[in-house]
């Protein structure tokens, strides 16, 4: 209680830091969710391509 101005500025600084950390965390969670979605889509497409290639190889044999 000796430096009320410092205490107030620290609260504002902590609030800004918390908001920034929250935004970074939300952004990182979105990137992770998007990467999971894109990864599963890529896995499905690659599996389909492998299946079609195998089908084409065995149909010609």
ChimeraX attribute file (.defattr): number of C-alpha atoms within 10 A of each C-alpha:
attribute: neighborCount
match mode: 1-to-1
recipient: residues
	/A:1	6
	/A:2	6
	/A:3	7
	/A:4	9
	/A:5	10
	/A:6	11
	/A:7	12
	/A:8	11
	/A:9	11
	/A:10	12
	/A:11	12
	/A:12	12
	/A:13	12
	/A:14	12
	/A:15	12
	/A:16	12
	/A:17	12
	/A:18	12
	/A:19	12
	/A:20	12
	/A:21	12
	/A:22	12
	/A:23	12
	/A:24	12
	/A:25	12
	/A:26	12
	/A:27	12
	/A:28	12
	/A:29	12
	/A:30	12
	/A:31	12
	/A:32	12
	/A:33	12
	/A:34	12
	/A:35	12
	/A:36	12
	/A:37	12
	/A:38	12
	/A:39	12
	/A:40	12
	/A:41	12
	/A:42	12
	/A:43	12
	/A:44	12
	/A:45	12
	/A:46	12
	/A:47	12
	/A:48	12
	/A:49	12
	/A:50	12
	/A:51	12
	/A:52	12
	/A:53	12
	/A:54	11
	/A:55	11
	/A:56	11
	/A:57	10
	/A:58	9
	/A:59	8
	/A:60	6
	/A:61	5
